[in-house]
């Protein structure tokens, strides 16, 4: 958001420096929430400018930037609610920088909560997927504790040759099996 762009930009060098020192290769950069009173077009312009700065710094550190869709139930003012919006934003950052180090963090929990067919969107967007996170819905429990169909999601990842880390972003205290 334009109001908080300075805060985001102030942290870029620290994040890139930490990535360089630790060998971290994936940095999650949130797009920002919509601000009342500022046009969405202006907000998008500022977001892409800020993310381009982050992408350039990440590139110097040997890392990539990932953008994450967040379900509207959890973040109604966040504009990246689905894979289409997220891949479009990542593409805009890559176009602005001339790099190819911005992609998507596919959080199966948020995509599933938003009603997206996660295996199908993996097949459509695997070239842009730079990181995967998992949790089930409802309750954000471990994969298999809810309704998101993790056997099909994991099968699609194997079929498509995804060989990167998978982040476990679930809350075991909400797991009905425990």
N, C-alpha and C positions, 0 to 999 in steps of 0.2 A: 504494500500500500504506500502511496506517496508520503503519508504522514510518518511512516516508520522506515522508509527507505534508508535513511541515514544510519539507523541502528543495524540494519542488515549489512549495509556496506562496510560499516566499522568492524564487523566480525569476519569479513572475508579473509584478510591476511592471517588472522589467528587460526581460522579453520584450515586454510591451505598449508600453513606452517605445521600445524599438528599432523595433518595428513602426510606431509613430507617426512616428518620425524618418525612417525609410527608405521609407515607403510600402508596406511588406510587408502584404499583406491576408490571408494564410493562415498560421496558427500550428499546428504539429503538437504535440499534447499526448498523450503516451503514458499509457495507463490505469494501468499498474503491474502487477507480477507478484503472484501469489498468495503469501501468507506462511503457512507452517505454523504451526499454533497459533492462528490468528485465523479466525473464521468467514468464509466467502465473502460472506455478507450484510453483515457489518460492513465488510469490505474494499470492497464495492460502494458502501456508504453514504459512506464516506470519499472514494472516487474521485469520485463524483458531486458531493459538496460541494466538493472541490478543483477539479474541472473547471468547476463553476458559477462559482467565484471567477475562474478564468481566462477564462471566456466573458464575464463582465461587464467585466473589464479589457480584453479584446480588443475588445469592442463600443465602449468609450470611445476606443479607438485606431483605429476604423474597420476592424477585422479580424474574422476568423472563426476558430474553433477546429475542427480536424479530428482525428478519431480514426481510428486505423489498425488493421486486422486484421493479425496476424502469424501465419504458419503455425506449427502446433505442432511441426514438425520443428526450427524455429529458436528457438522460445521456448515450451517446454512449460508453463511456469508462468504465461504471459500468458493471461488469460481471453478476450480478443477474438480468436478464431480465424477467424471468418467474418463475412460481411456482415450476417447476421441479428443476431448479438451486437453488432456495431459500431453498426448503425443503432438498435438498442434503447438502447444506452448514450447515443448522441447525442440521442435523443428524451428520455431522462430528464434530461439536462443542460438541454435547451431548456425542458422542463416546470418544472424547478427555478428557472430564471431568468426565464421569461416572454419569452425572446428566441428568435430563430430563427437564431442565428449559430453553431451547432454542427452539424457534419455529418461526412461520412466522407471520408477520404483513401483512394481506391481504388487500392491497390498491386496491380496485376495479377499481379505475381510471387507475392506471398503468397497471393492468392486462388486462382491456378492451382495452386500447390504444395499447397494444401489440398483440391484436387479440385473446386473450384467452377467452374461454367460462367460465365466472366467476361462474355461478351456478354449472357447471360440475367440475371445479377445486375445488370448496368448497366441493363437494361430495367426491372427491378423497383425499383431504388433510385436512379435518376438524379436524382430530386429532392433526395436527401440528399448526392449526390456534389459535393464542393466542391474537390477536387483529385485528380489522377490521376498515378500514377508507374508507370514501366515498366521491366522487366528480364525476361529469358527464363529458362526452366527446362528442363534443368538448367544449373547453373553461373552463374546470374545474369549472363549475357551480354546483348548487344544484342538488341532485339526481332528475331525472325526467326532467331536462332541456336539456338533450342531447339524446344520442342514446344507452346508455349502458344497458337498460332493467332492471331498478331497481326493478320493481315489482317481477320479477323472482329471482333476487339476494336476496331480503329480504325474499321471500317465502322459498328459499333454506336455509337461515340462521335459520328461524323458524323451518322448517322441521328437520334440523339437530341438533336442540337444542342449538344453540349458544346463550349464555345468558350473555355474557360479554359486555363491553362498545363498542360503535361504534363511532369512531372519525369522526367529520364533518370537512373535510379538503378541503372544496370548497371555491371558491371566489365569494361572492354574487355580487360584482361589475361587474363581467363578465356574470352574469345571464341574459339571454335575456328576462326573465319575469319582470325584474325590470326596 
